[in-house]
């Protein structure tokens, strides 16, 4: 059972620029992606579970933007694309 949802907002200007697929050179679209992370898992140290003045506990759904190629359906996160 998901105990909460947190939207991760990163640099919005990065997603306003035109980006192209590294595999097929098509223009990338911005889409929403999500990941469910348990606050007690080892992976939880990479995420921020604070929400205002409280902390989310249990399974939390993190929603963030990624770049997706419409042709080959490859997805690139902002960090992957900058490498």
C-alpha positions in Angstrom: 0.0 0.0 0.0 1.4 3.4 -1.0 1.5 5.8 1.9 2.2 8.9 -0.1 3.3 10.5 -3.4 6.2 13.0 -3.8 6.8 14.9 -7.0 10.5 15.5 -7.7 11.0 18.8 -9.5 14.4 19.3 -11.1 15.7 22.0 -13.4 12.7 22.9 -15.6 14.8 24.7 -18.1 16.6 21.4 -19.0 13.2 20.0 -20.2 12.3 23.1 -22.2 15.3 22.6 -24.5 15.2 20.4 -27.5 17.0 17.1 -27.0 17.7 14.3 -29.4 18.0 10.5 -29.0 21.6 9.2 -28.8 20.6 6.0 -30.6 18.3 7.1 -33.5 18.6 10.9 -33.4 14.8 11.5 -33.1 13.5 14.5 -31.0 12.8 13.4 -27.4 9.5 13.9 -25.6 9.2 14.7 -21.9 7.1 12.1 -20.0 6.4 11.4 -16.3 7.9 8.3 -14.7 7.5 6.9 -11.2 9.2 4.6 -8.8 8.0 3.2 -5.5 10.6 3.1 -2.7 10.2 1.8 0.8 11.6 4.1 3.5 13.2 1.2 5.2 15.1 -0.2 2.2 18.8 0.4 1.5 17.8 2.3 -1.7 16.0 4.9 0.5 19.2 6.8 1.3 19.1 8.1 -2.3 15.7 9.7 -1.8 14.3 12.5 0.3 11.2 11.4 2.3 10.5 14.8 3.8 7.2 16.5 3.0 7.0 19.9 4.6 7.5 19.4 8.3 6.7 15.7 8.2 8.4 12.5 6.9 6.7 9.9 4.7 7.1 6.3 6.0 6.5 3.1 4.2 6.1 2.7 0.4 6.3 6.2 -1.2 5.7 6.8 -4.9 8.3 9.3 -6.4 7.2 11.0 -9.6 9.7 12.7 -11.9 10.2 13.7 -15.5 12.3 11.8 -18.1 13.1 12.1 -21.8 11.6 9.4 -24.0 12.3 8.7 -27.7 9.1 8.3 -29.7 10.7 5.9 -32.2 12.9 3.5 -30.2 11.1 4.0 -26.8 14.4 4.5 -25.0 14.1 6.6 -21.8 16.8 8.9 -20.5 16.9 10.5 -17.1 18.4 13.9 -16.7 21.5 12.5 -15.2 21.9 9.8 -17.8 21.5 12.3 -20.6 24.1 14.7 -19.2 26.8 11.9 -19.1 
